Amino acid sequence: LIEYDIDCFTELAQKYHGNKRVTCLRRLVDFKGRNSLDALLASTSIATHFDLLVIDIDGNDIHVWNSYNGLGKLDNPLRYKSVV
């Protein structure tokens, strides 16, 4: 779980404390560089292939998805909601 907001991150970290199947990162996801989704996931010990990958970033989901180069990209569904 990647969350930048300190209050939301703290809540997630407390909720999943001790759960070895969950990794919580307090980072801002960007399209490239050290905060790209690829770089953030590579900094963890989690698997590199996902059965399901959910990206929910208010307004930037499609940009992060397009920059993601990880394995399993074509296997993952994408929900894109455009607000006009």
Phi, psi and chi 1 to 4 in degrees:
 res  aa     phi    psi   chi1   chi2   chi3   chi4
   1 LEU       -  129.7  -59.0  169.4      -      -
   2 ILE  -117.1  121.3  -56.1  171.2      -      -
   3 GLU  -142.1  131.2  176.1   59.6   58.2      -
   4 TYR   -92.7  -37.6 -175.7   70.5      -      -
   5 ASP   -61.2  125.3  179.4   87.6      -      -
   6 ILE   -61.3  -40.0 -172.9   65.0      -      -
   7 ASP   -68.1  -44.7  -66.0  -32.1      -      -
   8 CYS   -66.3  -40.2  -67.3      -      -      -
   9 PHE   -63.2  -44.5  174.1   79.4      -      -
  10 THR   -59.3  -42.6  -59.4      -      -      -
  11 GLU   -62.5  -45.1 -175.1  178.3  -28.6      -
  12 LEU   -63.6  -45.6  -72.9  172.1      -      -
  13 ALA   -60.6  -39.9      -      -      -      -
  14 GLN   -69.5  -41.4  -70.3  172.7  -11.4      -
  15 LYS   -63.2  -39.5 -179.2  175.7 -176.4  173.9
  16 TYR  -104.4    9.3  -68.0  103.3      -      -
  17 HIS   -55.3  129.6  177.5   75.4      -      -
  18 GLY    88.5  -10.5      -      -      -      -
  19 ASN   -87.4  106.7 -173.8  -25.6      -      -
  20 LYS   -70.4  -10.1  -65.5 -179.8 -178.6 -175.1
  21 ARG   -90.3   -1.9  -62.0 -179.4   63.7 -165.7
  22 VAL  -123.7  130.8  177.0      -      -      -
  23 THR  -115.7  127.5  -60.2      -      -      -
  24 CYS  -110.8  129.4  -65.0      -      -      -
  25 LEU  -122.3  134.4  -62.6  175.8      -      -
  26 ARG  -100.7   89.2 -177.7  174.1 -179.5 -103.9
  27 ARG  -144.2  157.9  -61.8  -71.6  -71.7  -86.1
  28 LEU   -95.9  127.1 -175.5   65.8      -      -
  29 VAL   -86.2  131.0  180.0      -      -      -
  30 ASP  -121.8  177.0 -157.1  -12.1      -      -
  31 PHE   -84.3  -21.3  -47.3  134.7      -      -
  32 LYS  -153.3  168.9   59.4 -176.1  176.0  179.3
  33 GLY    81.6 -159.5      -      -      -      -
  34 ARG   -67.9  -15.4   69.7 -178.0 -169.2   99.7
  35 ASN  -105.9   13.4  -73.9  -31.8      -      -
  36 SER   -69.1  157.2   69.4      -      -      -
  37 LEU   -59.1  -40.7 -174.9   55.8      -      -
  38 ASP   -58.5  -47.0  -70.0  -66.6      -      -
  39 ALA   -66.8  -41.2      -      -      -      -
  40 LEU   -64.1  -44.3  -66.5  175.7      -      -
  41 LEU   -67.7  -36.0  -65.8  175.6      -      -
  42 ALA   -66.7  -22.7      -      -      -      -
  43 SER   -79.3   -1.9   73.3      -      -      -
  44 THR  -112.7  175.7   71.4      -      -      -
  45 SER  -100.0   12.9   61.0      -      -      -
  46 ILE   -74.5  160.5   63.5  173.2      -      -
  47 ALA   -61.7  156.0      -      -      -      -
  48 THR   -98.0   -1.5   55.7      -      -      -
  49 HIS  -121.0  132.3 -179.0   80.6      -      -
  50 PHE  -115.9  140.7  -56.1   96.9      -      -
  51 ASP   -75.5  -31.8  -67.2  -33.1      -      -
  52 LEU  -148.4  130.6  176.4   65.5      -      -
  53 LEU  -127.5  118.7  174.4   61.5      -      -
  54 VAL  -107.6  126.0  177.1      -      -      -
  55 ILE  -116.3  116.6  -60.0  173.6      -      -
  56 ASP  -132.6   86.6 -173.8    6.1      -      -
  57 ILE  -121.6  116.8  -54.1  168.4      -      -
  58 ASP   -49.1   98.4  -60.7  -27.9      -      -
  59 GLY    93.3  -17.8      -      -      -      -
  60 ASN  -113.2    7.3  -70.2  -37.2      -      -
  61 ASP   -50.7  -51.0  -48.5   54.5      -      -
  62 ILE   -66.4  -33.7 -166.5   70.2      -      -
  63 HIS   -70.2  -42.0  -57.0  -66.0      -      -
  64 VAL   -65.8  -42.2  169.6      -      -      -
  65 TRP   -59.7  -46.0  178.3  -99.3      -      -
  66 ASN   -64.3  -28.0  -73.9  -24.4      -      -
  67 SER   -87.5  -11.8   70.3      -      -      -
  68 TYR   -74.5  127.9  175.7   60.5      -      -
  69 ASN  -112.8    5.4  -65.2  -50.8      -      -
  70 GLY   -64.8  162.0      -      -      -      -
  71 LEU   -63.7  145.9  -64.3  173.5      -      -
  72 GLY    86.3    5.9      -      -      -      -
  73 LYS   -55.0  -42.6  179.7  174.4  179.8  177.0
  74 LEU   -74.1  -15.7  -62.7  177.2      -      -
  75 ASP   -84.2  -10.1  -64.7  -21.2      -      -
  76 ASN   -98.8  135.6  -64.3  -49.2      -      -
  77 PRO   -73.7  153.7   28.2  -33.9      -      -
  78 LEU  -127.8  126.8  176.1   64.9      -      -
  79 ARG  -109.1  118.8  174.4 -176.3   61.2  109.2
  80 TYR  -121.7  120.2  178.7   68.4      -      -
  81 LYS  -118.1  112.7 -178.0  174.0  116.6  178.5
  82 SER   -94.6  132.2  177.5      -      -      -
  83 VAL  -111.3  124.3  176.8      -      -      -
  84 VAL  -102.1      -  179.1      -      -      -
